[in-house]
Amino acid sequence: MAISVDTVYQRVLAVLNKEQRGYLTPQEFNLFANQAQRDIFEQYFYDINQFSRLHGNDTEYSDMLNILNEKISIFEAEGAVVGGTTLPNNLYRLGTVKVLYTDPYRDAQEQKLIEAERVNKNEYLYILRSPLAAPTVDRPIYIRDENGIRVYGPSQLTIGVTCNYIKIPTDVEWNYTMVLGVPQYNASTSTNFQLHESEEPELVEKILELSGLLLKDPGVYQIANQEELERIQQEKA
C-alpha cells in the first residue's frame, strides 16, 4: 500500500502552520519529498549490511533483516536486458542475470533458462585463454561495465536475456489545479510515495528537517528532530 503524497504534505503543512514557521510550496515539497524518499530507500542497504552481522531473533515479525527485506521487496522487478547489454533504465541494484536458450539437444521449440555467472574482466581474459572454461549453454557468463553488461555463451542459441533487479523509487509529485488562485490537490495527476507505509512518520520528519533549512528556521529542524527521537525510542521500547 502506497503512502499518500497528499497526506504527507498536509501533515508537513500542519506542523509549519501550527508553529507559524512559514509555507512550503508544492514545488519545494516535491523536491524535499523525493530527497527524503531516496534517503530512506538507500538507508535500507546500509542497514541490511549492519544487521546481517548480528544474530537475528526467532520472532517472525520483529527480525530486522526480515523487516528490511519486506520493505525492499516493493522495489523488486524483472526486466529485459535489451540486446543482451542494456540494463533497465530504472535499475538501482542488479540481481540475477538469466539467459534463455533453445536447447541444442532437443526439439527446436524446447527452451531452457539458465542463470549467468558474473565474472570480472580479469577472469574473462583467463576464460578466453582456457577452452575448458569457455562459457556454455549450462554456464553462460557476463561482465559488468559502465555501459551495462556483456553476456557470453553460445550466441546462436540465445533467445533473450533478462535480469532481476531492485528498481529506483518513482519520483513523487504532489500535483494540483488552481482554483480561485489556490492550488487544489489533483489525485489523478499526482504520484504517491512507493515506500512501505510504516515509513510515513520518517518521511514527515525528514521533509520538515529540509524545510527548516530552506526557511532558515532551526526551530523547524528541532521539532522534526524531537519527533524522530520519540519515534526511535518507541520502536526500541
Secondary structure, DSSP 8 states (H G I E B T S, - for coil): --B-HHHHHHHHHHHHHHTT-----HHHHHHHHHHHHHHHHHHHHHHHHHHTTS---S-TTT-HHHHHHHHHHTTEEEEE-BTTTB--TTEEEEEEEEEEEE-TTS-TT-EEEEE-EE--HHHHHHHHH-GGG---SSS-EEEEETTEEEEES-GGGEEEEEEEEEE-----B--EEEETTEEEE-GGG-B-B-S-GGGHHHHHHHHHHHHHHHTT-HHHHHHHHHHHHHHHHHHH-
